[in-house]
């Protein structure tokens, strides 16, 4: 079972309490009307899918209901860090994440 630490609730909880929100730190285009269809398609549908460290967005659906970010190793499925939405990635992972 995957245990995910919620940075708001302060404890590790089972994965079934959470909903995955996809890749973290994906910036919305500042003016969506000004970009072409190909760029809008890239923003909506294309994400990195690395083997190794990956920053994901999660929601504690059965708990506090808040969104937060998790750094997870996709090979071992181990959670390495969690941090509140809006916070930058932890410094120790700055150069290792896509």
N, C-alpha and C positions, 0 to 999 in steps of 0.2 A: 504494500500500500504506500502511495506517495503521501508524505506528510508535508504540509505547506505552512510556514510560519506567517501569520497575519501580523503586519507591523502595527496595526491599530488595536487588535485584541491582545497581542502580546503572547500568543502561544501557538504551538504547532497543532494543526488540525488535519483530519483526513481529507483527501482530495475530493470526496463526494460533497463536501460543503462548499466547494468553489466552482466557478465557471471560468474557463479560459477565454481571454479576450484578444488573443493573437500577440503579435510582436509588439514590444514596448517601444516607445520613443519614435513613433512614426509621425512625422510632422505633416499636418494638413497644408495644402497649398494656400498661400495667403489670399489669393484671388482666384477661386476655382473657375470662374467664368472666363478668365484670361488664358487658360491653358487649353491645349488641343485634346482631342479624344484619346490619343495614345498616352499622353502624360496623365490624364485622369484615370485611365484604365490601369496604368502602372501604380498609381497611388492606391486605388481601391483593391486591387487583386494580387499584386506581386509583392512577396515578402522574401526575405532571406530565409534559408532553411539549412542552417549550418549543422555540421556534425561537431558537437562540442558545446562550448558555452553559448548561451542564448538568453536574451532579456525578453521576458514575456509579461503581458498584462493579465492580471487575474482579478476576479471579483469575489468577495466573501459572501456569497449569496445566502447561505444559511446562518450567517453570523451578523456582523456589523453592516453588511451590504456595501461596503466601500471597495473602490478599485485601488490596486496597488501593483507594484512591479516585483518580479522575481527573476533572479539569475539562476538558471538551471543548466545542468550538464545533460545534453540530450543523449549522450552515450550511456551514462550510468543512471540517468533519470533522478539524479540527486540535486536537491535544492541547496544552493550555496549561499544565497543572500535574499532578503526581501527588504523593500523600502517603499515608502509612501509615494503615491502618485504626485507628480510635480517635482520630486527630488531628483537630482542627477544620479547617474549610475555610481555605485561605490568606486572610490579611487582605485582599489586593487584590481578592478576589472576594466579599467578605462581603455587600455590598449588591446584587450583580448576579445571584445565583443564586436559584432558587425554593426 
